[in-house]
């Protein structure tokens, strides 16, 4: 059947077509059926919506994203055909029934998720089946490869090293020490990071204060080959494209099937040719991982999957009982990083950065951890790491001469003072994160919290403990009403 295109001026973020109810009836289709639309050598499968008002019988309504794929304009004719559900629906049904899927079946599901051929309910059913029935080690490997191959790849040769943190601890910006130190020592570090999902700032959000992070896969590859390292947003490069779509499916019900979490992380490493990865697992009552035994389980799962993919995983179980560093929020974290390079920043941020880097160097160079840590610290103290960081910033389009004084946090600020003499016994990581998001981070890059006195500091009554920043007086006021319990003074 031939129909005239009517372009609907909006993006649906999934492929949708709109038919007149009479047209749909003639085709034997109804809402939520599938329609294949073709123009010349281009085609796209869409989900049918119906109406009896704004689409005529000889028309098919398409959203802007579908029109762009087909390369059509208003009034042009296209061929339309009813389309049967993809075979991946049968594979999803198999997983629901507890059966094990082959690599080909998993790949078919992932590609149909990426191409929008699955209804939201069908894709959600796959995630739910993984949550309930779990995934075998082979299924996790095949899922990882399928996700990695669903988007762009970065191909590098040599000693390609990476890192990942399970997360959950605000201010944990050790990437800005690990990447420059390792790159200074001749290793390749294609660090692709996420933007914040539930935190006040992701690594990509903080790096964006310094330079572009929405690089293409080609740009990432070129920069790594020229300066040794990159700190980019993986989503901007369309690396492991299926991952973002799977995260969107998981998020509303907060489903985190272990196999999907493993595949999500490792697919990004596999996609950029990583051969070695240090895995930071913070442990604490408010961290994502609550106990040492749970951390060891996570470490073993990552190591097994890494071995299957040809990626050596070096585990590092760290303390997650307090925020790391002083700045929380994109600009404040960037200030903290530059101050630390100038030797007047956060001691704990540098210490953890050196420790993580030392773990990787100890493995690669087959030397004791003490010697590896010294090499990392000497590289930092020599100024080579800072030069490398500034080279990376310049390669990504930023100002290599940027100083921390050039960065401006939110214009509205309020300080929270100690109510008595004593010692800072506790700063809640989860409440610091919550307050920072209330203040507007990470969308408002200047919003966040500066920790003036860290855990263990001796304070007098009236001393400032934390300072809140925002570009919204309303948000600042709301956050101030929630500060109780964030800091404990003994």
LINZIFEN-V473284 format. One record per residue. N is the residue number from 1. PHI is phi in whole degrees, 0 to 359 (999 if undefined). Layout:
N | PHI
N | PHI
//
This chain:
1 | 999
2 | 255
3 | 225
4 | 276
5 | 278
6 | 238
7 | 276
8 | 263
9 | 282
10 | 197
11 | 258
12 | 262
13 | 63
14 | 203
15 | 278
16 | 232
17 | 236
18 | 236
19 | 247
20 | 296
21 | 303
22 | 292
23 | 295
24 | 299
25 | 297
26 | 299
27 | 276
28 | 75
29 | 241
30 | 219
31 | 305
32 | 75
33 | 282
34 | 246
35 | 231
36 | 270
37 | 248
38 | 234
39 | 214
40 | 56
41 | 258
42 | 248
43 | 209
44 | 209
45 | 268
46 | 239
47 | 266
48 | 279
49 | 246
50 | 234
51 | 207
52 | 242
53 | 240
54 | 270
55 | 242
56 | 281
57 | 296
58 | 262
59 | 241
60 | 227
61 | 275
62 | 229
63 | 278
64 | 303
65 | 295
66 | 291
67 | 300
68 | 293
69 | 298
70 | 281
71 | 69
72 | 248
73 | 240
74 | 307
75 | 89
76 | 286
77 | 273
78 | 226
79 | 269
80 | 232
81 | 220
82 | 299
83 | 237
84 | 284
85 | 302
86 | 293
87 | 298
88 | 298
89 | 298
90 | 294
91 | 292
92 | 298
93 | 298
94 | 300
95 | 293
96 | 300
97 | 278
98 | 89
99 | 277
100 | 271
101 | 262
102 | 277
103 | 299
104 | 294
105 | 291
106 | 295
107 | 298
108 | 297
109 | 297
110 | 297
111 | 293
112 | 288
113 | 296
114 | 297
115 | 277
116 | 76
117 | 278
118 | 262
119 | 293
120 | 307
121 | 295
122 | 290
123 | 295
124 | 296
125 | 297
126 | 297
127 | 299
128 | 297
129 | 297
130 | 294
131 | 295
132 | 279
133 | 263
134 | 74
135 | 230
136 | 289
137 | 300
138 | 292
139 | 295
140 | 296
141 | 299
142 | 293
143 | 293
144 | 300
145 | 295
146 | 297
147 | 295
148 | 299
149 | 276
150 | 280
151 | 223
152 | 284
153 | 237
154 | 242
155 | 254
156 | 230
157 | 240
158 | 110
159 | 274
160 | 261
161 | 245
162 | 217
163 | 211
164 | 208
165 | 244
166 | 300
167 | 91
168 | 98
169 | 244
170 | 293
171 | 80
172 | 278
173 | 266
174 | 287
175 | 305
176 | 285
177 | 248
178 | 299
179 | 297
180 | 296
181 | 294
182 | 296
183 | 294
184 | 297
185 | 269
186 | 98
187 | 270
188 | 261
189 | 230
190 | 274
191 | 278
192 | 258
193 | 234
194 | 263
195 | 278
196 | 298
197 | 256
198 | 237
199 | 262
200 | 287
201 | 194
202 | 271
203 | 304
204 | 295
205 | 296
206 | 290
207 | 298
208 | 295
209 | 294
210 | 269
211 | 196
212 | 296
213 | 238
214 | 274
215 | 271
216 | 280
217 | 300
218 | 296
219 | 293
220 | 301
221 | 299
222 | 296
223 | 292
224 | 299
225 | 292
226 | 271
227 | 242
228 | 100
229 | 205
230 | 210
231 | 230
232 | 234
233 | 271
234 | 298
235 | 295
236 | 291
237 | 269
238 | 57
239 | 274
240 | 51
241 | 305
242 | 292
243 | 298
244 | 300
245 | 291
246 | 292
247 | 296
248 | 299
249 | 288
250 | 288
251 | 299
252 | 302
253 | 260
254 | 53
255 | 271
256 | 229
257 | 303
258 | 307
259 | 298
260 | 290
261 | 296
262 | 300
263 | 296
264 | 301
265 | 286
266 | 286
267 | 298
268 | 292
269 | 288
270 | 298
271 | 290
272 | 252
273 | 73
274 | 297
275 | 250
276 | 223
277 | 215
278 | 265
279 | 249
280 | 269
281 | 240
282 | 291
283 | 239
284 | 180
285 | 298
286 | 248
287 | 276
288 | 294
289 | 255
290 | 268
291 | 222
292 | 296
293 | 296
294 | 295
295 | 297
296 | 296
297 | 297
298 | 301
299 | 301
300 | 295
301 | 299
302 | 295
303 | 295
304 | 297
305 | 295
306 | 301
307 | 300
308 | 290
309 | 260
310 | 81
311 | 241
312 | 278
313 | 256
314 | 252
315 | 276
316 | 218
317 | 270
318 | 243
319 | 284
320 | 237
321 | 267
322 | 208
323 | 300
324 | 257
325 | 84
326 | 250
327 | 266
328 | 227
329 | 117
330 | 309
331 | 292
332 | 294
333 | 293
334 | 297
335 | 300
336 | 300
337 | 298
338 | 294
339 | 295
340 | 294
341 | 293
342 | 271
343 | 75
344 | 234
345 | 252
346 | 276
347 | 295
348 | 290
349 | 296
350 | 294
351 | 302
352 | 289
353 | 300
354 | 292
355 | 297
356 | 299
357 | 295
358 | 299
359 | 300
360 | 293
361 | 294
362 | 298
363 | 288
364 | 293
365 | 265
366 | 56
367 | 235
368 | 300
369 | 300
370 | 298
371 | 291
372 | 293
373 | 298
374 | 297
375 | 299
376 | 297
377 | 292
378 | 297
379 | 295
380 | 293
381 | 294
382 | 290
383 | 92
384 | 294
385 | 295
386 | 295
387 | 300
388 | 292
389 | 302
390 | 290
391 | 293
392 | 294
393 | 301
394 | 296
395 | 296
396 | 265
397 | 91
398 | 262
399 | 271
400 | 291
401 | 261
402 | 300
403 | 243
404 | 296
405 | 292
406 | 283
407 | 265
408 | 242
409 | 285
410 | 309
411 | 286
412 | 256
413 | 215
414 | 216
415 | 260
416 | 247
417 | 255
418 | 289
419 | 281
420 | 200
421 | 289
422 | 157
423 | 227
424 | 287
425 | 268
426 | 200
427 | 232
428 | 285
429 | 299
430 | 291
431 | 285
432 | 299
433 | 297
434 | 299
435 | 298
436 | 297
437 | 291
438 | 299
439 | 286
440 | 122
441 | 289
442 | 267
443 | 299
444 | 275
445 | 295
446 | 276
447 | 278
448 | 148
449 | 227
450 | 252
451 | 271
452 | 284
453 | 232
454 | 278
455 | 300
456 | 99
457 | 290
458 | 276
459 | 228
460 | 252
461 | 305
462 | 96
463 | 293
464 | 287
465 | 260
466 | 224
467 | 238
468 | 261
469 | 234
470 | 200
471 | 261
472 | 231
473 | 296
474 | 296
475 | 292
476 | 296
477 | 297
478 | 296
479 | 293
480 | 298
481 | 285
482 | 245
483 | 281
484 | 299
485 | 90
486 | 289
487 | 238
488 | 242
489 | 252
490 | 248
//
